[in-house]
Structures are given as C-alpha cells and as structure tokens.
Amino acid sequence: MRTVAASLLVLLLAIGTASAESFRTLRSRFQKEKGRPYAVRIKTVKALAALKTDEAARFLLQVVDEDDDQSMRLNTIHQVATMPQRFVFDHLLGHVRAGDTSLRSTAF
C-alpha cells in the first residue's frame, strides 16, 4: 500500500513540475514574440490559457492590462475568461465597471 501511495505522490509531483516548466517555456516564448504579428502570438496565449494554472491566469491578466497590441489584449480576454479561477472573474468584472471601453465591452 505504501508503494502505491509513494508512486502516486511521485506522479503528482511530476505533473506539477511539468506544468510549471510548460508555463515558464510558454511565458518565455510569449516575451520573445513581442512585436510579432497577432496571429503568431495568439497561439502562445491559447497554450497558456489551456494550462488553467494560477500563474498562467495572472500572466494573461497582465497581458490584458499591459500589452501594447489592442487586438492581443482583447483576444486574451476571451482566452483568460475560460479559466476557472475566481480572481480572473473579479479582474474582468473590474473591466466591465471601468477602464478602456473596448476592454469593458469585450469583458462583458
């Protein structure tokens, strides 16, 4: 029984590590893609949103708030809105209540 429990623990740790590595890799790729066309960058945003982790969600919310490319910001809202974290909802609700009218209408 202890062997099964130990195996499960190792598996869970490996999965958690893989997600963290994927996030770091994707974040690095996103930063290298700055200045490239939207069509290139949105693929990385979709991959980050698919992780559904807190750190990926926080990073994508930062993109929504700070990216220079308006189309990137607007379409990142659509991706981040699929994430389950409560703080994502609260952040997007803030855009509904105030801020950039384009972001507000997209967040709504």
N, C-alpha and C positions, 0 to 999 in steps of 0.2 A: 504494500500500500504506500509506503514511504517513497518507493521508487517511482510510482505513478505520480505522486504529488510533486516530487522533485522534477520529473520530466515536464509536467505541466508548467511549473514555475519557470524552468529554462525556456520553454516555448513562449510563454507570455513575455518574458524579458526580451527575447529575440524579436518578437513582433513590435514591441515598444521601441527598441533600438532601430529597427528598420524604418519605422515611421519617422523617427527623429532624423535619421540620415536622409530620408527622402525629402523631408521638409528643408533641411539645410541645402541639399542639392538643388531643389526647385527654387528656393529663395535666391541662391547664388545665380542660377540661370536667369531668373527674372531681372536681377540687377544688371547682369551683363547685356540683357536685351533692351535696356533703356535706350531710347532714340530709334529703335527699330519699328517697323510698321505694326499696327494694331493686330493684324492677322497672325503675326508671329508670336506676339506677347500673350494673346488671349489663350493660347494653348497651355502656356505655363500657369496662367491664372486658373484655368479649369482643372489642371492637375493638382494645384494647391487646394482648391475647394474640395476635391474628391478625397483628400486626406481626412477632412472633418475633425481636425485636431484644434485645440485651443490656440496653439501658437500659429497655425496656418490661418485661423479666423482673425486673430489680432493683426497679422501681417496684411491680410487682404483688406481689413478695415482701414489700415494705414494707407493702402493704395487708394481706396475710395476717397480718403480725405486729402491726400497729398500729391497724387500723380499729376504731372503736367498735361497729360493727354486726356481731354474730356471724354472721348469715347471709351478709353480704357477705364476711367472712373465709373462711368455709367454702366458698362457691361460687367464690371467687377461686382457691382451691387447685385446683379442677377445671380452671379455665382455664389457670393457670400450669403445671400438670402436662403440658400438651400442647406446651410449649415445649422446644426441643432442647438448651438449654444445660446443661452438666454441673453448674454451680453451683446450678441450680434443683433438680436431683435431690438434691444434697448438702443443700441447705437443707430440703427436705421430709423427707428422711431424719432430720434433726435433730428434726423434729416427731414422727416415729414413735418416736424414742428417749426423748423427754422433752417436757415442756411441757403445755399445755392438752389435756385428754383428748379433747375434741371435735375439736380440730385434729389430734391424733395419729391418731385413728381415720379421719378424712377423708383425711389424707395417706397413710395406709397403703392 
